[in-house]
């Protein structure tokens, strides 16, 4: 589906982010956040189908055409939350909706639970609370994460001789995607280097989090939500494997056919998700 999309850059006090802008200027303000190692093209199929929304689809820090964090900094969840708040401040949006997929859904929920007065709508795709861990393993996790950070200095990104090989690698990534989805993500995710192509994303994004909340801590963000919230669960995605967590969520959810990237993998999935969220935004 072709639709007008504007490329914008947002110079925040601490980093410069790239974004795609969709929809009418007087539409409901919405910030869209993609998943881990994806980029703003995650919403290339979905955003043009959403009605009455002014959508700023970010390349999150370290992804796509956005800046990388300075040396010595990392990519903690709350740093992404702060980025989104700074984007809203620059745009003059005191209240805004959030549309998030996977990691972007987690960031959206944490922001909406932390500052409920700022968020008007919460639309989530196959993501909800941060990954959790038992508290007694905190020291071991911290040690492993610190060592991995040291070891990263000696690692190099893969270089693919052709664009086609890079696209095929993305299709078979940690979460498999369709060829069309991989091509869309590669448009913003690849850059030429000697010998071929590699990913623009910051290598530090592959590091494990040194600290995880317990599930009870993570659910406190859910409990503080004050806006209409709707979760799309992919039947063959990640959340469907955790029915006990889904049963603890107090907001509306809908299961749709497809994998974790159901909104991007094909037109049929994008249409289903768009129909779901158009109904959600229209009545809430």
Secondary structure as UniProt FT lines:
FT   STRAND          6..11
FT   STRAND          16..22
FT   TURN            25..26
FT   STRAND          28..33
FT   TURN            36..37
FT   HELIX           40..43
FT   TURN            44..46
FT   HELIX           47..49
FT   STRAND          53..58
FT   TURN            61..62
FT   TURN            64..65
FT   TURN            71..72
FT   HELIX           77..91
FT   STRAND          96..101
FT   HELIX           103..114
FT   HELIX           116..118
FT   STRAND          119..125
FT   HELIX           135..137
FT   HELIX           138..151
FT   HELIX           152..154
FT   HELIX           163..171
FT   HELIX           179..189
FT   STRAND          190..193
FT   TURN            194..195
FT   STRAND          196..199
FT   HELIX           203..206
FT   HELIX           215..223
FT   STRAND          228..234
FT   TURN            235..236
FT   HELIX           239..241
FT   HELIX           243..246
FT   TURN            247..248
FT   STRAND          252..256
FT   TURN            260..261
FT   HELIX           262..265
FT   HELIX           267..283
//
